[in-house]
Amino acid sequence: MRKFSTGSIGIQQGSRVLFSDFVNGGVMWTGEGDRESRHIVSFKEAFREPPVIHASITMWDTDNQTNARADLSAENITAEGFHLVFKTWSDTRIARVRADWMAIGPVRDDDDWDVD
């Protein structure tokens, strides 16, 4: 369990279409083997420390002739943002994917003092 030592917790969330490869014949639709789609997410306001990230696939459009294989993760998490990463492999053909994310972590409070 992750515990935050601050009294102020912030939540930010977002949604992103990671790719739409059916339209333009992109690698997720036409390719084979290991493939990856990586997107940098920048928070509107920085956290005090790297937050906890929850990410999920909220739209999934695949070919019905192949197995659906997917791995969605948050990588390189910092107080300012993270990488939202989608991976697939083998002969899987994916037309489109949208992912939603939520970041939960400690934030500065108006009552915090800067002591130098």
Chimera marker file (.cmm) of the C-alpha trace (Angstrom):
<marker_set name="trace">
<marker id="1" x="0.000" y="0.000" z="0.000" r="1" g="1" b="0" radius="0.5"/>
<marker id="2" x="1.262" y="3.459" z="-0.797" r="1" g="1" b="0" radius="0.5"/>
<marker id="3" x="0.716" y="6.059" z="1.920" r="1" g="1" b="0" radius="0.5"/>
<marker id="4" x="1.091" y="9.797" z="1.390" r="1" g="1" b="0" radius="0.5"/>
<marker id="5" x="2.503" y="11.878" z="4.244" r="1" g="1" b="0" radius="0.5"/>
<marker id="6" x="0.810" y="15.102" z="3.157" r="1" g="1" b="0" radius="0.5"/>
<marker id="7" x="-2.715" y="16.170" z="4.027" r="1" g="1" b="0" radius="0.5"/>
<marker id="8" x="-3.513" y="17.446" z="0.529" r="1" g="1" b="0" radius="0.5"/>
<marker id="9" x="-4.178" y="14.859" z="-2.165" r="1" g="1" b="0" radius="0.5"/>
<marker id="10" x="-4.782" y="15.821" z="-5.782" r="1" g="1" b="0" radius="0.5"/>
<marker id="11" x="-6.442" y="13.892" z="-8.603" r="1" g="1" b="0" radius="0.5"/>
<marker id="12" x="-5.937" y="14.583" z="-12.294" r="1" g="1" b="0" radius="0.5"/>
<marker id="13" x="-7.435" y="12.573" z="-15.128" r="1" g="1" b="0" radius="0.5"/>
<marker id="14" x="-7.481" y="12.460" z="-18.881" r="1" g="1" b="0" radius="0.5"/>
<marker id="15" x="-8.377" y="10.516" z="-22.000" r="1" g="1" b="0" radius="0.5"/>
<marker id="16" x="-6.336" y="9.994" z="-25.150" r="1" g="1" b="0" radius="0.5"/>
<marker id="17" x="-6.810" y="8.223" z="-28.464" r="1" g="1" b="0" radius="0.5"/>
<marker id="18" x="-3.447" y="6.479" z="-28.713" r="1" g="1" b="0" radius="0.5"/>
<marker id="19" x="-3.702" y="5.708" z="-32.414" r="1" g="1" b="0" radius="0.5"/>
<marker id="20" x="-6.162" y="5.218" z="-35.271" r="1" g="1" b="0" radius="0.5"/>
<marker id="21" x="-4.105" y="3.046" z="-37.604" r="1" g="1" b="0" radius="0.5"/>
<marker id="22" x="-6.955" y="1.597" z="-39.694" r="1" g="1" b="0" radius="0.5"/>
<marker id="23" x="-7.496" y="4.986" z="-41.337" r="1" g="1" b="0" radius="0.5"/>
<marker id="24" x="-3.910" y="5.475" z="-42.495" r="1" g="1" b="0" radius="0.5"/>
<marker id="25" x="-2.605" y="1.885" z="-42.678" r="1" g="1" b="0" radius="0.5"/>
<marker id="26" x="-0.410" y="2.343" z="-39.616" r="1" g="1" b="0" radius="0.5"/>
<marker id="27" x="1.780" y="-0.311" z="-38.013" r="1" g="1" b="0" radius="0.5"/>
<marker id="28" x="-0.762" y="-1.403" z="-35.372" r="1" g="1" b="0" radius="0.5"/>
<marker id="29" x="-3.135" y="-2.395" z="-38.179" r="1" g="1" b="0" radius="0.5"/>
<marker id="30" x="-0.735" y="-3.618" z="-40.866" r="1" g="1" b="0" radius="0.5"/>
<marker id="31" x="2.327" y="-4.733" z="-38.890" r="1" g="1" b="0" radius="0.5"/>
<marker id="32" x="3.303" y="-7.948" z="-37.118" r="1" g="1" b="0" radius="0.5"/>
<marker id="33" x="5.537" y="-8.745" z="-34.172" r="1" g="1" b="0" radius="0.5"/>
<marker id="34" x="6.267" y="-6.438" z="-31.263" r="1" g="1" b="0" radius="0.5"/>
<marker id="35" x="4.764" y="-2.956" z="-31.666" r="1" g="1" b="0" radius="0.5"/>
<marker id="36" x="4.466" y="-0.015" z="-29.293" r="1" g="1" b="0" radius="0.5"/>
<marker id="37" x="2.639" y="3.302" z="-29.102" r="1" g="1" b="0" radius="0.5"/>
<marker id="38" x="4.074" y="5.731" z="-26.527" r="1" g="1" b="0" radius="0.5"/>
<marker id="39" x="2.586" y="9.093" z="-25.499" r="1" g="1" b="0" radius="0.5"/>
<marker id="40" x="3.872" y="11.689" z="-23.058" r="1" g="1" b="0" radius="0.5"/>
<marker id="41" x="1.261" y="12.953" z="-20.602" r="1" g="1" b="0" radius="0.5"/>
<marker id="42" x="2.074" y="16.234" z="-18.851" r="1" g="1" b="0" radius="0.5"/>
<marker id="43" x="0.096" y="17.161" z="-15.757" r="1" g="1" b="0" radius="0.5"/>
<marker id="44" x="-1.600" y="20.581" z="-15.716" r="1" g="1" b="0" radius="0.5"/>
<marker id="45" x="-0.222" y="21.026" z="-12.203" r="1" g="1" b="0" radius="0.5"/>
<marker id="46" x="2.758" y="19.128" z="-10.809" r="1" g="1" b="0" radius="0.5"/>
<marker id="47" x="2.378" y="16.828" z="-7.820" r="1" g="1" b="0" radius="0.5"/>
<marker id="48" x="4.775" y="17.027" z="-4.836" r="1" g="1" b="0" radius="0.5"/>
<marker id="49" x="6.125" y="13.580" z="-5.735" r="1" g="1" b="0" radius="0.5"/>
<marker id="50" x="5.355" y="10.973" z="-8.404" r="1" g="1" b="0" radius="0.5"/>
<marker id="51" x="1.665" y="10.046" z="-8.106" r="1" g="1" b="0" radius="0.5"/>
<marker id="52" x="-0.009" y="6.685" z="-8.462" r="1" g="1" b="0" radius="0.5"/>
<marker id="53" x="-1.305" y="6.186" z="-12.022" r="1" g="1" b="0" radius="0.5"/>
<marker id="54" x="-4.326" y="4.107" z="-12.997" r="1" g="1" b="0" radius="0.5"/>
<marker id="55" x="-4.692" y="3.527" z="-16.757" r="1" g="1" b="0" radius="0.5"/>
<marker id="56" x="-7.349" y="1.577" z="-18.643" r="1" g="1" b="0" radius="0.5"/>
<marker id="57" x="-8.431" y="0.887" z="-22.201" r="1" g="1" b="0" radius="0.5"/>
<marker id="58" x="-11.763" y="2.623" z="-22.804" r="1" g="1" b="0" radius="0.5"/>
<marker id="59" x="-12.145" y="1.998" z="-26.545" r="1" g="1" b="0" radius="0.5"/>
<marker id="60" x="-10.771" y="-1.048" z="-28.333" r="1" g="1" b="0" radius="0.5"/>
<marker id="61" x="-11.323" y="-1.730" z="-32.041" r="1" g="1" b="0" radius="0.5"/>
<marker id="62" x="-9.629" y="-4.917" z="-33.276" r="1" g="1" b="0" radius="0.5"/>
<marker id="63" x="-9.710" y="-7.261" z="-36.258" r="1" g="1" b="0" radius="0.5"/>
<marker id="64" x="-11.878" y="-10.320" z="-35.603" r="1" g="1" b="0" radius="0.5"/>
<marker id="65" x="-9.536" y="-12.613" z="-37.587" r="1" g="1" b="0" radius="0.5"/>
<marker id="66" x="-6.626" y="-12.462" z="-35.088" r="1" g="1" b="0" radius="0.5"/>
<marker id="67" x="-6.173" y="-12.756" z="-31.333" r="1" g="1" b="0" radius="0.5"/>
<marker id="68" x="-6.552" y="-9.544" z="-29.346" r="1" g="1" b="0" radius="0.5"/>
<marker id="69" x="-3.290" y="-8.941" z="-27.450" r="1" g="1" b="0" radius="0.5"/>
<marker id="70" x="-2.690" y="-5.784" z="-25.422" r="1" g="1" b="0" radius="0.5"/>
<marker id="71" x="-0.490" y="-4.387" z="-22.690" r="1" g="1" b="0" radius="0.5"/>
<marker id="72" x="-1.249" y="-0.885" z="-21.362" r="1" g="1" b="0" radius="0.5"/>
<marker id="73" x="1.051" y="0.665" z="-18.772" r="1" g="1" b="0" radius="0.5"/>
<marker id="74" x="2.285" y="3.908" z="-17.238" r="1" g="1" b="0" radius="0.5"/>
<marker id="75" x="6.073" y="4.296" z="-17.353" r="1" g="1" b="0" radius="0.5"/>
<marker id="76" x="8.621" y="6.943" z="-16.379" r="1" g="1" b="0" radius="0.5"/>
<marker id="77" x="6.279" y="8.471" z="-13.781" r="1" g="1" b="0" radius="0.5"/>
<marker id="78" x="7.424" y="11.798" z="-12.339" r="1" g="1" b="0" radius="0.5"/>
<marker id="79" x="5.732" y="14.621" z="-10.433" r="1" g="1" b="0" radius="0.5"/>
<marker id="80" x="5.260" y="16.407" z="-13.796" r="1" g="1" b="0" radius="0.5"/>
<marker id="81" x="3.908" y="13.559" z="-15.968" r="1" g="1" b="0" radius="0.5"/>
<marker id="82" x="4.386" y="10.050" z="-17.328" r="1" g="1" b="0" radius="0.5"/>
<marker id="83" x="4.477" y="7.943" z="-20.487" r="1" g="1" b="0" radius="0.5"/>
<marker id="84" x="1.268" y="6.135" z="-21.454" r="1" g="1" b="0" radius="0.5"/>
<marker id="85" x="2.422" y="3.005" z="-23.307" r="1" g="1" b="0" radius="0.5"/>
<marker id="86" x="0.384" y="0.537" z="-25.367" r="1" g="1" b="0" radius="0.5"/>
<marker id="87" x="2.019" y="-2.642" z="-26.687" r="1" g="1" b="0" radius="0.5"/>
<marker id="88" x="0.875" y="-5.529" z="-28.834" r="1" g="1" b="0" radius="0.5"/>
<marker id="89" x="2.627" y="-8.443" z="-30.524" r="1" g="1" b="0" radius="0.5"/>
<marker id="90" x="2.392" y="-11.347" z="-32.956" r="1" g="1" b="0" radius="0.5"/>
<marker id="91" x="-0.301" y="-11.038" z="-35.666" r="1" g="1" b="0" radius="0.5"/>
<marker id="92" x="-2.748" y="-8.889" z="-33.655" r="1" g="1" b="0" radius="0.5"/>
<marker id="93" x="-4.369" y="-6.167" z="-35.762" r="1" g="1" b="0" radius="0.5"/>
<marker id="94" x="-5.700" y="-3.131" z="-33.916" r="1" g="1" b="0" radius="0.5"/>
<marker id="95" x="-7.554" y="-0.341" z="-35.651" r="1" g="1" b="0" radius="0.5"/>
<marker id="96" x="-7.950" y="2.083" z="-32.724" r="1" g="1" b="0" radius="0.5"/>
<marker id="97" x="-7.346" y="2.371" z="-28.993" r="1" g="1" b="0" radius="0.5"/>
<marker id="98" x="-8.362" y="5.036" z="-26.495" r="1" g="1" b="0" radius="0.5"/>
<marker id="99" x="-7.003" y="5.011" z="-22.950" r="1" g="1" b="0" radius="0.5"/>
<marker id="100" x="-8.165" y="6.906" z="-19.874" r="1" g="1" b="0" radius="0.5"/>
<marker id="101" x="-5.880" y="7.618" z="-16.941" r="1" g="1" b="0" radius="0.5"/>
<marker id="102" x="-6.084" y="8.940" z="-13.408" r="1" g="1" b="0" radius="0.5"/>
<marker id="103" x="-3.215" y="10.254" z="-11.277" r="1" g="1" b="0" radius="0.5"/>
<marker id="104" x="-3.562" y="10.421" z="-7.483" r="1" g="1" b="0" radius="0.5"/>
<marker id="105" x="-0.888" y="11.919" z="-5.268" r="1" g="1" b="0" radius="0.5"/>
<marker id="106" x="0.212" y="14.586" z="-2.809" r="1" g="1" b="0" radius="0.5"/>
<marker id="107" x="-0.030" y="18.222" z="-3.881" r="1" g="1" b="0" radius="0.5"/>
<marker id="108" x="1.026" y="21.560" z="-2.426" r="1" g="1" b="0" radius="0.5"/>
<marker id="109" x="-1.473" y="23.149" z="-0.101" r="1" g="1" b="0" radius="0.5"/>
<marker id="110" x="-2.119" y="26.888" z="0.262" r="1" g="1" b="0" radius="0.5"/>
<marker id="111" x="-0.977" y="26.552" z="3.888" r="1" g="1" b="0" radius="0.5"/>
<marker id="112" x="2.407" y="25.031" z="2.948" r="1" g="1" b="0" radius="0.5"/>
<marker id="113" x="5.366" y="27.239" z="3.794" r="1" g="1" b="0" radius="0.5"/>
<marker id="114" x="8.559" y="27.547" z="1.798" r="1" g="1" b="0" radius="0.5"/>
<marker id="115" x="11.404" y="27.736" z="4.271" r="1" g="1" b="0" radius="0.5"/>
<marker id="116" x="14.814" y="28.407" z="2.757" r="1" g="1" b="0" radius="0.5"/>
<link id1="1" id2="2" r="1" g="1" b="0" radius="0.2"/>
<link id1="2" id2="3" r="1" g="1" b="0" radius="0.2"/>
<link id1="3" id2="4" r="1" g="1" b="0" radius="0.2"/>
<link id1="4" id2="5" r="1" g="1" b="0" radius="0.2"/>
<link id1="5" id2="6" r="1" g="1" b="0" radius="0.2"/>
<link id1="6" id2="7" r="1" g="1" b="0" radius="0.2"/>
<link id1="7" id2="8" r="1" g="1" b="0" radius="0.2"/>
<link id1="8" id2="9" r="1" g="1" b="0" radius="0.2"/>
<link id1="9" id2="10" r="1" g="1" b="0" radius="0.2"/>
<link id1="10" id2="11" r="1" g="1" b="0" radius="0.2"/>
<link id1="11" id2="12" r="1" g="1" b="0" radius="0.2"/>
<link id1="12" id2="13" r="1" g="1" b="0" radius="0.2"/>
<link id1="13" id2="14" r="1" g="1" b="0" radius="0.2"/>
<link id1="14" id2="15" r="1" g="1" b="0" radius="0.2"/>
<link id1="15" id2="16" r="1" g="1" b="0" radius="0.2"/>
<link id1="16" id2="17" r="1" g="1" b="0" radius="0.2"/>
<link id1="17" id2="18" r="1" g="1" b="0" radius="0.2"/>
<link id1="18" id2="19" r="1" g="1" b="0" radius="0.2"/>
<link id1="19" id2="20" r="1" g="1" b="0" radius="0.2"/>
<link id1="20" id2="21" r="1" g="1" b="0" radius="0.2"/>
<link id1="21" id2="22" r="1" g="1" b="0" radius="0.2"/>
<link id1="22" id2="23" r="1" g="1" b="0" radius="0.2"/>
<link id1="23" id2="24" r="1" g="1" b="0" radius="0.2"/>
<link id1="24" id2="25" r="1" g="1" b="0" radius="0.2"/>
<link id1="25" id2="26" r="1" g="1" b="0" radius="0.2"/>
<link id1="26" id2="27" r="1" g="1" b="0" radius="0.2"/>
<link id1="27" id2="28" r="1" g="1" b="0" radius="0.2"/>
<link id1="28" id2="29" r="1" g="1" b="0" radius="0.2"/>
<link id1="29" id2="30" r="1" g="1" b="0" radius="0.2"/>
<link id1="30" id2="31" r="1" g="1" b="0" radius="0.2"/>
<link id1="31" id2="32" r="1" g="1" b="0" radius="0.2"/>
<link id1="32" id2="33" r="1" g="1" b="0" radius="0.2"/>
<link id1="33" id2="34" r="1" g="1" b="0" radius="0.2"/>
<link id1="34" id2="35" r="1" g="1" b="0" radius="0.2"/>
<link id1="35" id2="36" r="1" g="1" b="0" radius="0.2"/>
<link id1="36" id2="37" r="1" g="1" b="0" radius="0.2"/>
<link id1="37" id2="38" r="1" g="1" b="0" radius="0.2"/>
<link id1="38" id2="39" r="1" g="1" b="0" radius="0.2"/>
<link id1="39" id2="40" r="1" g="1" b="0" radius="0.2"/>
<link id1="40" id2="41" r="1" g="1" b="0" radius="0.2"/>
<link id1="41" id2="42" r="1" g="1" b="0" radius="0.2"/>
<link id1="42" id2="43" r="1" g="1" b="0" radius="0.2"/>
<link id1="43" id2="44" r="1" g="1" b="0" radius="0.2"/>
<link id1="44" id2="45" r="1" g="1" b="0" radius="0.2"/>
<link id1="45" id2="46" r="1" g="1" b="0" radius="0.2"/>
<link id1="46" id2="47" r="1" g="1" b="0" radius="0.2"/>
<link id1="47" id2="48" r="1" g="1" b="0" radius="0.2"/>
<link id1="48" id2="49" r="1" g="1" b="0" radius="0.2"/>
<link id1="49" id2="50" r="1" g="1" b="0" radius="0.2"/>
<link id1="50" id2="51" r="1" g="1" b="0" radius="0.2"/>
<link id1="51" id2="52" r="1" g="1" b="0" radius="0.2"/>
<link id1="52" id2="53" r="1" g="1" b="0" radius="0.2"/>
<link id1="53" id2="54" r="1" g="1" b="0" radius="0.2"/>
<link id1="54" id2="55" r="1" g="1" b="0" radius="0.2"/>
<link id1="55" id2="56" r="1" g="1" b="0" radius="0.2"/>
<link id1="56" id2="57" r="1" g="1" b="0" radius="0.2"/>
<link id1="57" id2="58" r="1" g="1" b="0" radius="0.2"/>
<link id1="58" id2="59" r="1" g="1" b="0" radius="0.2"/>
<link id1="59" id2="60" r="1" g="1" b="0" radius="0.2"/>
<link id1="60" id2="61" r="1" g="1" b="0" radius="0.2"/>
<link id1="61" id2="62" r="1" g="1" b="0" radius="0.2"/>
<link id1="62" id2="63" r="1" g="1" b="0" radius="0.2"/>
<link id1="63" id2="64" r="1" g="1" b="0" radius="0.2"/>
<link id1="64" id2="65" r="1" g="1" b="0" radius="0.2"/>
<link id1="65" id2="66" r="1" g="1" b="0" radius="0.2"/>
<link id1="66" id2="67" r="1" g="1" b="0" radius="0.2"/>
<link id1="67" id2="68" r="1" g="1" b="0" radius="0.2"/>
<link id1="68" id2="69" r="1" g="1" b="0" radius="0.2"/>
<link id1="69" id2="70" r="1" g="1" b="0" radius="0.2"/>
<link id1="70" id2="71" r="1" g="1" b="0" radius="0.2"/>
<link id1="71" id2="72" r="1" g="1" b="0" radius="0.2"/>
<link id1="72" id2="73" r="1" g="1" b="0" radius="0.2"/>
<link id1="73" id2="74" r="1" g="1" b="0" radius="0.2"/>
<link id1="74" id2="75" r="1" g="1" b="0" radius="0.2"/>
<link id1="75" id2="76" r="1" g="1" b="0" radius="0.2"/>
<link id1="76" id2="77" r="1" g="1" b="0" radius="0.2"/>
<link id1="77" id2="78" r="1" g="1" b="0" radius="0.2"/>
<link id1="78" id2="79" r="1" g="1" b="0" radius="0.2"/>
<link id1="79" id2="80" r="1" g="1" b="0" radius="0.2"/>
<link id1="80" id2="81" r="1" g="1" b="0" radius="0.2"/>
<link id1="81" id2="82" r="1" g="1" b="0" radius="0.2"/>
<link id1="82" id2="83" r="1" g="1" b="0" radius="0.2"/>
<link id1="83" id2="84" r="1" g="1" b="0" radius="0.2"/>
<link id1="84" id2="85" r="1" g="1" b="0" radius="0.2"/>
<link id1="85" id2="86" r="1" g="1" b="0" radius="0.2"/>
<link id1="86" id2="87" r="1" g="1" b="0" radius="0.2"/>
<link id1="87" id2="88" r="1" g="1" b="0" radius="0.2"/>
<link id1="88" id2="89" r="1" g="1" b="0" radius="0.2"/>
<link id1="89" id2="90" r="1" g="1" b="0" radius="0.2"/>
<link id1="90" id2="91" r="1" g="1" b="0" radius="0.2"/>
<link id1="91" id2="92" r="1" g="1" b="0" radius="0.2"/>
<link id1="92" id2="93" r="1" g="1" b="0" radius="0.2"/>
<link id1="93" id2="94" r="1" g="1" b="0" radius="0.2"/>
<link id1="94" id2="95" r="1" g="1" b="0" radius="0.2"/>
<link id1="95" id2="96" r="1" g="1" b="0" radius="0.2"/>
<link id1="96" id2="97" r="1" g="1" b="0" radius="0.2"/>
<link id1="97" id2="98" r="1" g="1" b="0" radius="0.2"/>
<link id1="98" id2="99" r="1" g="1" b="0" radius="0.2"/>
<link id1="99" id2="100" r="1" g="1" b="0" radius="0.2"/>
<link id1="100" id2="101" r="1" g="1" b="0" radius="0.2"/>
<link id1="101" id2="102" r="1" g="1" b="0" radius="0.2"/>
<link id1="102" id2="103" r="1" g="1" b="0" radius="0.2"/>
<link id1="103" id2="104" r="1" g="1" b="0" radius="0.2"/>
<link id1="104" id2="105" r="1" g="1" b="0" radius="0.2"/>
<link id1="105" id2="106" r="1" g="1" b="0" radius="0.2"/>
<link id1="106" id2="107" r="1" g="1" b="0" radius="0.2"/>
<link id1="107" id2="108" r="1" g="1" b="0" radius="0.2"/>
<link id1="108" id2="109" r="1" g="1" b="0" radius="0.2"/>
<link id1="109" id2="110" r="1" g="1" b="0" radius="0.2"/>
<link id1="110" id2="111" r="1" g="1" b="0" radius="0.2"/>
<link id1="111" id2="112" r="1" g="1" b="0" radius="0.2"/>
<link id1="112" id2="113" r="1" g="1" b="0" radius="0.2"/>
<link id1="113" id2="114" r="1" g="1" b="0" radius="0.2"/>
<link id1="114" id2="115" r="1" g="1" b="0" radius="0.2"/>
<link id1="115" id2="116" r="1" g="1" b="0" radius="0.2"/>
</marker_set>
